[in-house]
Amino acid sequence: MKKRIRNGILLLLCSVIAGSLLLTFIFWLPVEPARRHVSESLYEMIDIEEDPAGDVWRKKIVSLKDSFTDCLMVQNALERVDGKGPWSHAMYIYHHDLQDDTDTTWRTEESLGAFFDMAPDDMYLKEYSRYWHGYLVFLKPLLLCMSWRHVETLLVIFHIVLLFAVIISACYKGKASVGAGIFFTLLFMKPLRIWFSLTLSTCWSITLLAVLVLLWFFERLEERNWQEEFFLLVGITTSYMDFLTYPIVTLGVPLCVWLLLSQESERKWHDNLFQAFWNCVCWAAGYIGMWGMKWVVAEITCRTGTLRNAAWAVLFRTSPLDGYASFSSGIGRTFRAVMEQYDTVVYGIVFGLIAAAAVLAFLWCLVRARSASWGICMVCLSAAALFPLGWLILTQNHTAIHCEFTFRIMGVTVMALWSIASSSLSAVRSRSRAANR
């Protein structure tokens, strides 16, 4: 245990050092080519929405995106504040905004356009130091080489190729149910909005990459007992790249896949239970530890005030939805706000079918092929299905305010229910084959 804790701490510290140096290098790169490419793309990024004669398809794409945060992310890649070095930029993450300090809501879309027309002294210098902003590691190099339209196209192609890679890999490895589960989970997360939005795609990309690693290297991870390090790295990567959109998905979906792949392992049932628990603990340690270390590093090296501001932000985001009212009073309202994002009855019908399949498959296996290992798998998958509820309760303020993208946490429940049905049917088939020998 001591060795595992030591290795985890070392991995976290190495990630903090590597992440800090990567961002510093990114802010050392020139900004002029990126500014030129973004300036040429402003019409397609923002202005086309106000043009009555604008391309209808392009307007539809812009309406699908989270333009508020996407514009902020792009502008972060363009900034170079006089008198501030690359390390200071990496810790503070500066951007110029049109909004003064009387309002906490930034005007990111207007500010991105004004960035090219106004002098920096005519705008207000802001910082966003409580996040790592690791997306800049790939966003800025891309903007240095191509326009935003080409970056956007490249990202969409990447998402589609990654999805097909997961599905094909699952089929090749004899785990077609994993690929099908990923597909249905994505449908419940409104894939077009994910593919066309840089902000909303981060967590899903990390999730699919984690699933791909599990499909191809599960046996090696098991042999070398690297499961905990794997989930620790997934948590670290999520914290480094994401803006607190729907991070629990990067734990819940890979955990479901890991449980399905572990079903055929020779590990004893109680070992599976403890391993699943420690996988979750390691993800949380990676996610919270990496995020917290940004505050510490920024505070120690630059005196940013990040530690104090981040602490207040955490208290606010985890506060009850009704302010000083009972913590439980806002849970129902938050849950309804999340569910209202599923704006067609088709979602309810498909979810009902998946849930019914999970219940029927569970009951069938309970009668025909129950075992201790299968039972533990069901317990763990049932717990995973409740992850979104736990996340919703703990972060109800943030989840309710930003329900237009946080609702994707429900994808974990879909994947868990699908996995319950898949695991149960697999256990029944295995028992039938054994009986026929």
C-alpha positions as CSV (number, residue, x, y, z in Angstrom):
1,M,0.0,0.0,0.0
2,K,2.8,2.4,0.9
3,K,4.5,1.7,-2.4
4,R,1.3,2.4,-4.3
5,I,0.7,5.7,-2.5
6,R,4.3,6.7,-3.2
7,N,4.0,5.8,-6.9
8,G,0.8,7.8,-7.1
9,I,2.3,10.9,-5.5
10,L,5.3,10.7,-7.8
11,L,3.1,10.3,-10.8
12,L,1.0,13.3,-9.8
13,L,4.1,15.5,-9.1
14,C,5.6,14.5,-12.5
15,S,2.3,15.3,-14.2
16,V,2.3,18.8,-12.5
17,I,5.8,19.5,-13.6
18,A,5.2,18.2,-17.2
19,G,1.9,20.1,-17.4
20,S,3.5,23.3,-16.2
21,L,6.4,23.1,-18.6
22,L,4.2,22.2,-21.6
23,L,2.0,25.3,-21.0
24,T,5.1,27.5,-20.5
25,F,6.5,26.2,-23.9
26,I,3.1,26.9,-25.5
27,F,3.2,30.5,-24.4
28,W,6.7,30.8,-25.6
29,L,5.6,30.1,-29.1
30,P,4.8,33.1,-31.4
31,V,1.2,34.5,-31.6
32,E,1.2,36.4,-34.8
33,P,0.3,33.5,-37.2
34,A,-2.4,32.3,-34.8
35,R,-3.9,35.8,-34.6
36,R,-3.9,36.2,-38.3
37,H,-5.7,32.8,-38.8
38,V,-8.3,33.7,-36.2
39,S,-8.8,37.2,-37.5
40,E,-9.6,35.7,-40.9
41,S,-12.1,33.3,-39.3
42,L,-14.1,35.8,-37.2
43,Y,-17.0,35.9,-39.6
44,E,-17.5,32.2,-39.6
45,M,-16.9,32.0,-35.8
46,I,-19.2,34.8,-34.6
47,D,-20.4,37.4,-37.2
48,I,-22.3,35.0,-39.4
49,E,-25.1,34.7,-36.9
50,E,-26.0,38.3,-37.4
51,D,-25.9,38.1,-41.2
52,P,-29.3,37.4,-42.7
53,A,-27.7,36.2,-45.9
54,G,-25.2,34.0,-44.1
55,D,-24.9,30.3,-44.9
56,V,-27.7,28.4,-43.2
57,W,-25.6,25.3,-42.5
58,R,-22.8,27.3,-41.0
59,K,-25.3,29.1,-38.7
60,K,-26.6,25.7,-37.6
61,I,-23.1,24.7,-36.7
62,V,-22.4,27.9,-34.7
63,S,-25.7,27.4,-32.9
64,L,-24.7,23.9,-31.8
65,K,-21.4,25.1,-30.2
66,D,-20.7,26.5,-26.8
67,S,-19.4,29.7,-28.4
68,F,-19.0,31.5,-25.1
69,T,-16.3,29.2,-23.9
70,D,-14.9,28.3,-27.3
71,C,-14.2,32.0,-28.0
72,L,-12.5,32.3,-24.6
73,M,-10.3,29.3,-25.3
74,V,-9.3,30.7,-28.7
75,Q,-8.5,34.1,-27.2
76,N,-6.4,32.5,-24.5
77,A,-4.2,31.0,-27.2
78,L,-3.7,34.5,-28.8
79,E,-2.7,36.5,-25.7
80,R,0.7,38.0,-25.1
81,V,0.7,40.6,-22.4
82,D,3.6,43.1,-22.4
83,G,5.9,42.6,-19.5
84,K,4.6,39.1,-18.7
85,G,6.7,36.0,-19.4
86,P,5.7,32.5,-20.6
87,W,5.5,31.2,-17.0
88,S,3.3,34.0,-15.8
89,H,1.0,33.4,-18.8
90,A,0.9,29.7,-18.0
91,M,-0.1,30.4,-14.4
92,Y,-2.5,33.3,-14.9
93,I,-4.0,32.5,-18.3
94,Y,-4.6,36.2,-19.3
95,H,-7.3,37.5,-21.6
96,H,-8.6,40.9,-22.4
97,D,-12.3,41.5,-22.0
98,L,-14.8,44.3,-22.7
99,Q,-16.5,43.7,-19.3
100,D,-15.3,45.7,-16.3
101,D,-15.2,44.4,-12.7
102,T,-18.8,45.4,-12.0
103,D,-20.0,42.1,-13.5
104,T,-18.5,38.7,-13.1
105,T,-19.9,37.5,-16.5
106,W,-17.4,38.0,-19.3
107,R,-18.3,39.1,-22.9
108,T,-16.1,36.5,-24.6
109,E,-17.6,36.6,-28.1
110,E,-17.6,40.4,-28.3
111,S,-14.2,40.5,-26.7
112,L,-12.6,38.2,-29.3
113,G,-13.8,40.5,-32.1
114,A,-12.7,43.6,-30.2
115,F,-9.3,42.0,-29.5
116,F,-8.2,42.7,-33.1
117,D,-9.7,46.2,-33.3
118,M,-9.0,47.8,-29.9
119,A,-5.8,48.6,-28.1
120,P,-5.1,46.4,-25.0
121,D,-5.4,49.4,-22.7
122,D,-9.0,50.0,-23.9
123,M,-10.0,46.6,-22.6
124,Y,-9.9,45.0,-19.2
125,L,-7.2,42.4,-18.4
126,K,-8.6,39.3,-16.8
127,E,-7.1,36.0,-15.6
128,Y,-8.5,32.5,-15.3
129,S,-5.9,30.9,-13.2
130,R,-8.0,28.3,-11.3
131,Y,-8.0,25.9,-14.4
132,W,-5.0,24.4,-16.1
133,H,-6.2,25.1,-19.6
134,G,-4.3,22.1,-21.0
135,Y,-6.3,22.3,-24.2
136,L,-3.8,25.0,-25.3
137,V,-1.2,22.4,-25.7
138,F,-2.9,21.3,-29.0
139,L,-5.1,24.3,-29.8
140,K,-2.4,26.9,-30.1
141,P,-0.1,24.8,-32.5
142,L,-3.2,24.1,-34.6
143,L,-4.1,27.8,-34.8
144,L,-0.5,28.6,-35.8
145,C,-0.8,26.3,-38.8
146,M,-4.4,26.8,-40.0
147,S,-7.6,28.8,-39.8
148,W,-10.3,28.1,-37.2
149,R,-12.5,26.5,-39.9
150,H,-9.8,24.0,-40.6
151,V,-9.2,23.4,-36.9
152,E,-12.9,22.7,-36.4
153,T,-13.0,20.3,-39.4
154,L,-9.9,18.5,-38.1
155,L,-11.5,18.1,-34.6
156,V,-14.7,16.7,-36.1
157,I,-12.8,14.2,-38.2
158,F,-10.8,13.2,-35.1
159,H,-13.9,12.6,-33.0
160,I,-15.5,10.4,-35.8
161,V,-12.3,8.4,-36.4
162,L,-11.9,7.9,-32.6
163,L,-15.4,6.7,-32.2
164,F,-15.0,4.2,-35.1
165,A,-11.6,3.1,-33.7
166,V,-13.3,2.2,-30.4
167,I,-16.2,0.4,-32.0
168,I,-13.9,-1.6,-34.4
169,S,-11.5,-2.4,-31.7
170,A,-14.3,-3.7,-29.5
171,C,-15.5,-5.9,-32.3
172,Y,-12.0,-7.1,-33.0
173,K,-11.4,-8.0,-29.4
174,G,-14.7,-9.9,-29.2
175,K,-16.4,-7.2,-27.1
176,A,-18.9,-5.9,-29.5
177,S,-21.2,-5.0,-26.6
178,V,-18.7,-2.5,-25.4
179,G,-18.7,-0.7,-28.8
180,A,-22.5,-0.8,-28.9
181,G,-22.7,0.6,-25.3
182,I,-20.3,3.5,-26.3
183,F,-22.5,4.2,-29.3
184,F,-25.8,4.4,-27.3
185,T,-24.1,6.4,-24.6
186,L,-22.9,9.0,-27.1
187,L,-26.5,9.3,-28.5
188,F,-27.6,10.3,-25.0
189,M,-25.0,13.1,-25.0
190,K,-26.1,14.8,-28.2
191,P,-23.0,14.0,-30.3
192,L,-23.2,16.9,-32.8
193,R,-22.8,19.4,-30.0
194,I,-19.8,17.5,-28.7
195,W,-18.1,17.1,-32.1
196,F,-18.5,20.8,-33.1
197,S,-17.6,22.3,-29.8
198,L,-14.1,22.4,-28.5
199,T,-15.4,23.0,-25.0
200,L,-17.8,20.1,-24.9
201,S,-15.5,17.6,-26.7
202,T,-12.7,17.4,-24.2
203,C,-14.2,14.9,-21.7
204,W,-15.6,12.7,-24.4
205,S,-12.3,12.5,-26.2
206,I,-10.5,11.5,-22.9
207,T,-13.2,8.9,-22.3
208,L,-12.9,7.3,-25.7
209,L,-9.1,7.3,-25.5
210,A,-9.3,5.6,-22.1
211,V,-11.6,3.0,-23.5
212,L,-9.3,2.4,-26.4
213,V,-6.4,1.8,-24.1
214,L,-8.4,-0.6,-22.0
215,L,-9.5,-2.6,-25.1
216,W,-6.0,-3.0,-26.4
217,F,-3.9,-3.1,-23.2
218,F,-6.2,-4.6,-20.5
219,E,-4.2,-7.8,-20.1
220,R,-0.9,-5.8,-19.8
221,L,-2.4,-3.5,-17.2
222,E,-3.7,-6.5,-15.3
223,E,-0.3,-8.4,-15.5
224,R,1.6,-5.4,-14.2
225,N,-1.0,-4.3,-11.8
226,W,-1.2,-0.8,-13.3
227,Q,-5.0,-0.4,-13.1
228,E,-4.8,2.2,-10.4
229,E,-2.1,4.2,-12.2
230,F,-4.2,4.1,-15.3
231,F,-7.3,5.6,-13.6
232,L,-5.0,8.1,-11.8
233,L,-3.7,9.3,-15.1
234,V,-7.3,9.6,-16.6
235,G,-8.3,11.8,-13.6
236,I,-5.1,13.9,-14.0
237,T,-5.7,14.3,-17.8
238,T,-9.3,15.3,-17.2
239,S,-8.4,18.0,-14.7
240,Y,-5.6,19.3,-17.0
241,M,-7.8,19.6,-20.1
242,D,-11.4,20.2,-19.0
243,F,-13.4,23.2,-17.9
244,L,-15.6,21.3,-15.4
245,T,-18.1,20.3,-18.1
246,Y,-19.0,16.6,-17.3
247,P,-15.8,15.1,-15.9
248,I,-17.5,12.2,-14.1
249,V,-18.0,10.6,-17.5
250,T,-14.2,10.0,-17.8
251,L,-14.5,7.8,-14.7
252,G,-17.8,6.2,-15.1
253,V,-17.6,4.9,-18.7
254,P,-14.0,3.5,-18.5
255,L,-14.9,1.9,-15.2
256,C,-17.9,0.1,-16.8
257,V,-15.6,-1.1,-19.6
258,W,-13.0,-2.3,-17.1
259,L,-15.7,-4.2,-15.1
260,L,-16.9,-5.9,-18.3
261,L,-13.3,-6.9,-19.3
262,S,-12.6,-8.0,-15.7
263,Q,-15.5,-10.4,-15.8
264,E,-13.4,-13.1,-17.4
265,S,-10.3,-12.5,-15.3
266,E,-9.2,-15.1,-12.7
267,R,-9.2,-12.6,-9.9
268,K,-11.3,-13.5,-6.8
269,W,-14.6,-11.7,-6.4
270,H,-13.5,-9.7,-3.3
271,D,-10.4,-8.6,-5.1
272,N,-12.5,-7.3,-8.0
273,L,-14.6,-5.3,-5.5
274,F,-11.6,-3.7,-3.9
275,Q,-9.9,-3.0,-7.2
276,A,-13.0,-1.3,-8.5
277,F,-13.1,0.8,-5.4
278,W,-9.4,1.8,-5.6
279,N,-9.8,2.6,-9.3
280,C,-12.4,5.2,-8.3
281,V,-10.3,6.5,-5.5
282,C,-7.3,6.9,-7.8
283,W,-9.3,8.8,-10.4
284,A,-10.6,11.2,-7.7
285,A,-7.0,11.6,-6.4
286,G,-5.7,12.4,-9.8
287,Y,-8.6,14.8,-10.7
288,I,-8.7,16.7,-7.4
289,G,-4.9,16.5,-6.8
290,M,-4.0,17.8,-10.2
291,W,-6.5,20.6,-10.0
292,G,-5.4,21.5,-6.5
293,M,-1.8,21.5,-7.5
294,K,-2.5,24.2,-10.1
295,W,-3.7,26.5,-7.3
296,V,-0.7,25.7,-5.2
297,V,1.9,26.2,-7.9
298,A,0.3,29.4,-9.2
299,E,0.1,30.8,-5.7
300,I,3.7,29.9,-4.7
301,T,5.4,31.0,-7.9
302,C,3.3,34.1,-8.9
303,R,1.3,35.1,-5.9
304,T,-1.9,35.0,-8.1
305,G,-4.4,34.7,-5.3
306,T,-5.6,31.6,-7.1
307,L,-5.8,29.5,-3.9
308,R,-8.1,31.9,-2.2
309,N,-10.3,32.5,-5.3
310,A,-10.5,28.8,-6.2
311,A,-11.5,28.0,-2.6
312,W,-14.4,30.4,-2.8
313,A,-15.4,29.1,-6.2
314,V,-15.5,25.6,-4.9
315,L,-17.6,26.6,-2.0
316,F,-20.0,28.4,-4.3
317,R,-20.2,25.7,-6.9
318,T,-20.9,23.0,-4.3
319,S,-23.3,25.2,-2.3
320,P,-27.1,24.4,-2.2
321,L,-29.0,25.6,-5.2
322,D,-31.2,27.7,-3.0
323,G,-28.3,29.5,-1.3
324,Y,-28.8,29.2,2.5
325,A,-31.7,26.8,2.2
326,S,-31.5,23.1,2.9
327,F,-28.9,21.2,0.9
328,S,-31.5,18.7,-0.2
329,S,-34.0,21.3,-1.4
330,G,-32.3,22.0,-4.7
331,I,-31.6,18.3,-5.7
332,G,-35.0,17.8,-7.3
333,R,-34.8,21.1,-9.2
334,T,-31.3,20.3,-10.4
335,F,-32.4,16.8,-11.5
336,R,-35.4,18.2,-13.4
337,A,-33.1,20.8,-15.1
338,V,-30.8,18.0,-16.2
339,M,-33.7,15.8,-17.5
340,E,-35.3,18.7,-19.4
341,Q,-32.3,18.7,-21.7
342,Y,-33.7,15.5,-23.2
343,D,-36.2,17.4,-25.3
344,T,-37.8,14.5,-27.2
345,V,-39.7,11.5,-26.1
346,V,-37.4,9.3,-28.1
347,Y,-34.8,9.6,-25.3
348,G,-37.2,8.3,-22.8
349,I,-38.3,5.4,-25.0
350,V,-34.7,4.3,-25.7
351,F,-33.7,4.7,-22.1
352,G,-36.7,2.7,-21.0
353,L,-35.7,-0.1,-23.4
354,I,-32.1,-0.2,-22.1
355,A,-33.3,-0.2,-18.5
356,A,-35.8,-2.9,-19.1
357,A,-33.2,-5.0,-20.9
358,A,-30.8,-4.6,-17.9
359,V,-33.5,-5.7,-15.4
360,L,-34.6,-8.7,-17.5
361,A,-31.1,-9.8,-18.2
362,F,-30.2,-9.4,-14.5
363,L,-33.2,-11.5,-13.4
364,W,-32.5,-14.2,-16.0
365,C,-28.8,-14.5,-14.9
366,L,-29.9,-14.4,-11.2
367,V,-32.0,-17.6,-11.9
368,R,-29.7,-19.3,-14.4
369,A,-26.1,-18.4,-13.9
370,R,-25.5,-16.3,-10.8
371,S,-22.1,-16.4,-9.2
372,A,-20.1,-14.4,-6.7
373,S,-18.0,-12.6,-9.4
374,W,-21.1,-11.7,-11.4
375,G,-22.8,-10.4,-8.3
376,I,-19.9,-8.1,-7.5
377,C,-19.9,-6.9,-11.1
378,M,-23.6,-6.1,-10.7
379,V,-23.0,-4.2,-7.5
380,C,-20.2,-2.1,-9.0
381,L,-22.1,-1.4,-12.2
382,S,-25.2,-0.4,-10.1
383,A,-22.9,2.0,-8.1
384,A,-21.6,3.4,-11.4
385,A,-25.1,4.0,-12.6
386,L,-25.6,6.3,-9.6
387,F,-22.4,8.3,-10.1
388,P,-24.4,11.1,-12.0
389,L,-26.7,11.4,-9.0
390,G,-23.8,11.7,-6.6
391,W,-22.1,14.3,-8.8
392,L,-25.4,16.2,-9.2
393,I,-25.9,16.3,-5.4
394,L,-22.3,17.4,-4.7
395,T,-22.2,20.1,-7.4
396,Q,-25.8,20.9,-7.7
397,N,-25.2,24.7,-8.1
398,H,-22.8,24.3,-11.0
399,T,-24.8,21.4,-12.5
400,A,-28.1,23.4,-12.5
401,I,-26.6,26.7,-13.8
402,H,-24.9,24.9,-16.7
403,C,-27.3,22.1,-17.2
404,E,-27.1,22.6,-21.0
405,F,-23.8,20.8,-21.0
406,T,-23.6,19.1,-17.5
407,F,-26.6,16.9,-18.4
408,R,-24.1,14.6,-20.2
409,I,-23.2,13.1,-16.9
410,M,-26.3,10.9,-17.4
411,G,-24.3,9.0,-20.1
412,V,-22.6,7.1,-17.3
413,T,-26.0,5.7,-16.2
414,V,-26.8,4.6,-19.8
415,M,-23.4,2.9,-20.1
416,A,-23.8,1.2,-16.7
417,L,-27.3,-0.1,-17.5
418,W,-26.1,-1.4,-20.9
419,S,-23.1,-3.1,-19.1
420,I,-25.5,-4.8,-16.6
421,A,-27.4,-6.3,-19.5
422,S,-24.2,-7.2,-21.4
423,S,-22.5,-8.7,-18.3
424,S,-25.6,-10.8,-17.4
425,L,-26.1,-12.2,-20.9
426,S,-22.4,-13.0,-21.1
427,A,-22.6,-14.9,-17.8
428,V,-25.6,-16.9,-19.0
429,R,-23.9,-17.8,-22.3
430,S,-20.8,-18.9,-20.5
431,R,-22.8,-21.1,-18.1
432,S,-24.7,-22.6,-21.1
433,R,-21.5,-23.4,-23.0
434,A,-20.0,-25.0,-19.8
435,A,-23.1,-27.1,-19.4
436,N,-23.1,-28.4,-23.0
437,R,-19.5,-29.6,-22.9
